[in-house]
Amino acid sequence: MAVLASLLGVLGVVVFGAAVHGGSHEPPIVVIEVGDPIDQLQIDYIVEVLSADSVHLFILKIDSPGVSSGDVVRLYQAVESAGAPVVSWIGPEPAVAYGGAAVLAGIADIRSAAPGARVGYLNPVVQRDPARDFDDVVAASGITVVPDETLFDSTVTLGAEVSEIPGLVDRLDPALGQLILSLDGTSVSRNGVTWQISTASLQTVGEEVFVVATRSVTFTKPQLLNRFLRLGARPETAFLFLLIGAAFAVFEFYAAGRGLMAVVASVSFLIAGYGIATLPMWWPGLAMVLGGLGIVVWGFAQNRVDWRAVLGSGFLVAGGMFFTTSRPAYPPSAVMVVVAVAVSVGFIWYSLTTVVRGRFATPTVGREEILEQRCLVVEALDPEGVVVLDGYRWRATADRGVFIGAGAGCEIVGVTGLVLEVDPLK
């Protein structure tokens, strides 16, 4: 073991590559990547992997700011009952393990972290259920984690001055490959059974000593649908997709068509909706976002860049900053919020304006000539619907609130913003 330890720093990533690709028919080492806020989808994925048979060692590779929602009791019990030793590694730098993710690291048989990793903010364990504190969750799970009380509302950065955190981290390993190789020969007792970890062996060729992998390393990933939905697992991404969906929905509405924009808006709303359903939402913040979108669209529909554009953008930024109650563990990224607002508002004002100008640019569809022209109703006006004028689809409303069925003719009597006002033909 002493010779093995002395070789780790020299071999580094090269040796780990051999460990990954090195083959044998022995049970593999399974690496489970735990990233972003943990929710029920990821809990189900981790529990399923931990229930696998014929595994020599499980490694939880953690870089997560905590548990946003889900049944953590089931997660912790799955770690306790796994059919092979479980190792946690918080890394690589600058990985974090906060709240329920830190507890997950603490219940592993061997607990490691990379220098530069940060651990803390143990309360709340589940962000969306802050009423259940650390002691309640630990008691319900039947696990034993006794951390320093200062970590309930603060963090510790591991490094030269802090090499371990009682109850959570016992050792430092700069790289995952070094961790795997250094575990060779380690004994672990769990559920009344003693496991002898075997990950590598030393072989001498001539006068050279080499580390040779004895097991394959398998990196697991959740299903594609789970990874797709979890694009909205962070506050800033859920906020971003909400604005993208709204911007494309507005474009589709005023473009008076059903096509690619509607598909993009639907997909974006799906991802944003998943984030809203799993993140610890601050509902007044969401209301500010929706109100800001309404004000921005209102100003655009009136074709006026005035106080509504400024007020709506202000509401969007403020709502995005306080979109969730996940502070201080993982607040929305201020940079992404500002960029998302700027891009979405710019898209609504400038892209849609280009479409509208394109419609009014031709001699046959000018603002002066458009009045008193006749058009065909393709979606019934009750009082709003869609008409076709010279091959272009337009949003329209019956001027006096009367019903005009599809296929009927009507006359344009006015234009409000981007909506035609029409009367039925006499």
JOJOSUL-V733349 format. One record per pair of residues at least 24 apart in sequence whose C-alpha atoms are under 6 Angstrom apart, sorted by sequence separation. I is the first residue (numbers start at 1). J is the second residue. D is the distance in Angstrom with one decimal. If there is no record, write none. Layout:
<<I/J/D> <I/J/D>>
This chain:
<<87/111/5.9> <88/112/5.9> <89/113/4.9> <93/117/5.4> <99/123/5.7> <245/269/5.3> <292/316/5.1> <380/404/5.7> <395/419/5.2> <396/420/4.5> <397/421/5.2> <398/422/5.1> <399/423/5.8> <100/125/4.4> <380/405/4.4> <396/421/5.8> <398/423/5.9> <99/125/4.6> <380/406/4.6> <27/54/5.4> <28/55/5.4> <29/56/5.6> <31/58/6.0> <34/61/5.8> <37/64/5.6> <57/84/5.5> <59/86/5.8> <241/268/5.0> <242/269/5.8> <288/315/5.5> <289/316/4.7> <379/406/5.2> <27/55/4.9> <28/56/5.6> <29/57/4.8> <30/58/5.0> <31/59/4.7> <32/60/5.0> <33/61/4.8> <34/62/4.8> <35/63/4.9> <36/64/4.8> <37/65/5.7> <56/84/6.0> <57/85/5.3> <58/86/4.7> <59/87/4.6> <60/88/4.6> <61/89/5.1> <62/90/4.7> <378/406/4.9> <27/56/5.1> <32/61/5.9> <35/64/4.7> <37/66/5.3> <38/67/4.4> <39/68/5.6> <59/88/5.6> <123/152/5.3> <377/406/5.0> <378/407/5.9> <37/67/5.4> <38/68/5.7> <39/69/4.9> <40/70/4.4> <121/151/5.8> <122/152/4.4> <242/272/5.2> <289/319/5.0> <377/407/5.3> <37/68/5.6> <39/70/5.2> <47/78/5.8> <120/151/4.8> <121/152/4.9> <241/272/5.3> <288/319/5.0> <377/408/5.5> <43/75/6.0> <50/82/5.6> <63/95/4.8> <64/96/5.7> <65/97/5.5> <66/98/4.8> <121/153/4.7> <63/96/5.1> <64/97/5.2> <65/98/4.8> <66/99/4.7> <67/100/5.2> <121/154/5.4> <376/409/4.8> <63/97/6.0> <66/100/5.1> <120/154/5.6> <238/272/4.5> <285/319/4.3> <375/409/5.9> <66/101/4.9> <120/155/4.1> <375/410/5.6> <119/155/5.4> <374/410/5.6> <119/156/5.4> <238/275/5.2> <285/322/5.5> <286/323/6.0> <374/411/4.5> <118/156/5.5> <285/323/5.0> <373/411/5.7> <118/157/4.4> <232/271/5.3> <372/411/5.7> <373/412/5.6> <117/157/5.7> <232/272/5.6> <372/412/5.0> <116/157/5.9> <117/158/5.6> <282/323/5.7> <371/412/5.3> <372/413/5.8> <116/158/5.3> <229/271/5.5> <233/275/5.1> <282/324/4.7> <371/413/5.6> <115/158/5.3> <116/159/5.7> <232/275/4.6> <281/324/4.2> <282/325/5.6> <115/159/4.6> <280/324/5.5> <281/325/5.9> <280/325/5.6> <69/126/5.8> <112/169/5.4> <68/126/5.6> <111/169/4.9> <112/170/5.9> <114/172/5.5> <67/126/5.0> <68/127/4.8> <69/128/5.4> <111/170/5.4> <112/171/4.9> <113/172/5.1> <114/173/5.1> <68/128/5.7> <112/172/5.5> <113/173/5.9> <114/174/4.6> <106/167/5.9> <106/168/4.1> <73/141/4.9> <236/332/4.8> <235/332/5.1> <236/333/5.8> <247/344/6.0> <240/340/5.7> <303/417/5.5> <302/417/4.5> <301/417/4.9> <256/393/5.6> <256/394/5.5> <256/395/5.8> <128/280/4.4> <127/280/5.8> <16/177/4.4> <28/215/5.6> <30/217/5.9> <31/218/6.0> <28/216/5.1> <29/217/4.8> <30/218/4.8> <31/219/4.8> <32/220/5.6> <28/217/5.8> <22/213/5.8> <24/215/5.7> <23/216/5.3> <19/213/4.8> <22/216/5.8> <20/216/5.5> <20/217/4.8> <69/278/5.8> <68/279/5.4> <65/329/5.8>>
